[in-house]
């Protein structure tokens, strides 16, 4: 049976609304899951997991990524084959990729 640790609240920037789309992946290869979210203000936010060793509650630092305008969807994969995860976003009219 799986076990779960305490949850951590992630607060979106003021005025950004609720996230329509979320992706979870270890983007900085530190062994901890990070969170990407698109917000109703059409931005993509990266919440880097900065949980200290031995801690029981995750902690996140939020950063706005400038990928495309009007972002609605976000995903991760190794799109360019370099062995590291990349971030792709899809907006209303355009798409963007960030290695």
C-alpha positions in Angstrom: 0.0 0.0 0.0 1.4 3.4 -0.9 2.2 6.0 1.7 1.9 9.8 1.4 3.7 12.6 3.1 2.2 15.9 4.1 0.9 18.1 1.3 2.4 21.5 0.3 0.3 24.4 -0.9 1.5 26.2 -4.0 0.1 29.7 -4.3 -0.2 31.2 -7.7 0.8 34.8 -8.3 -1.8 37.4 -7.5 -4.4 37.8 -10.2 -3.3 34.8 -12.2 -6.3 32.7 -11.5 -6.6 28.9 -11.3 -4.2 26.7 -13.4 -6.0 25.2 -16.4 -3.1 22.8 -17.0 -0.3 21.4 -14.9 2.7 19.1 -15.6 5.0 17.5 -13.0 8.5 16.5 -13.9 12.1 16.6 -12.5 13.2 19.5 -14.7 16.5 20.3 -13.0 17.6 16.6 -12.5 17.8 17.0 -8.7 15.6 13.9 -8.1 12.6 16.0 -6.9 9.5 16.6 -8.9 9.0 20.2 -10.1 5.6 21.7 -11.1 4.8 23.6 -14.3 1.4 25.4 -14.5 -0.3 27.6 -17.0 -2.5 30.2 -15.5 -5.6 32.1 -16.6 -3.4 35.2 -17.2 -1.8 33.1 -20.0 1.6 32.7 -18.4 3.6 29.6 -17.6 5.0 29.2 -14.1 7.7 26.9 -12.9 7.5 25.8 -9.3 11.0 24.4 -8.5 11.0 21.8 -5.7 13.5 23.0 -3.1 12.7 20.5 -0.4 15.6 20.0 1.9 17.0 16.5 2.6 15.1 15.0 5.5 12.2 17.4 5.3 8.7 15.9 5.3 6.9 18.8 3.5 7.9 20.0 0.0 8.7 23.6 -0.6 8.6 25.3 -4.0 10.0 28.5 -5.5 7.9 30.1 -8.3 9.3 31.6 -11.5 7.5 32.9 -14.5 8.8 31.4 -17.8 8.6 33.5 -20.9 7.7 30.9 -23.5 4.8 32.2 -25.6 1.8 34.5 -25.3 -1.5 33.1 -24.3 -0.2 29.8 -22.9 -2.9 27.3 -22.1 -1.2 23.9 -22.1 2.3 22.8 -21.0 4.1 19.5 -21.2 7.7 18.1 -20.8 9.8 15.5 -22.8 13.2 15.3 -24.2 12.3 16.9 -27.6 15.8 17.5 -28.8 17.4 14.2 -27.7 20.0 15.7 -25.4 19.0 13.5 -22.4 17.4 16.4 -20.5 13.8 17.4 -20.2 12.5 20.3 -22.3 9.3 22.3 -21.8 6.7 22.8 -24.5 3.7 25.1 -24.3 0.7 25.5 -26.5 -1.3 28.7 -26.6 -4.4 29.9 -28.3 -2.7 30.8 -31.5 1.0 29.7 -31.2 3.3 27.1 -29.7 6.7 27.4 -28.0 9.6 25.1 -27.0 12.2 25.8 -24.3 15.2 23.4 -24.0 
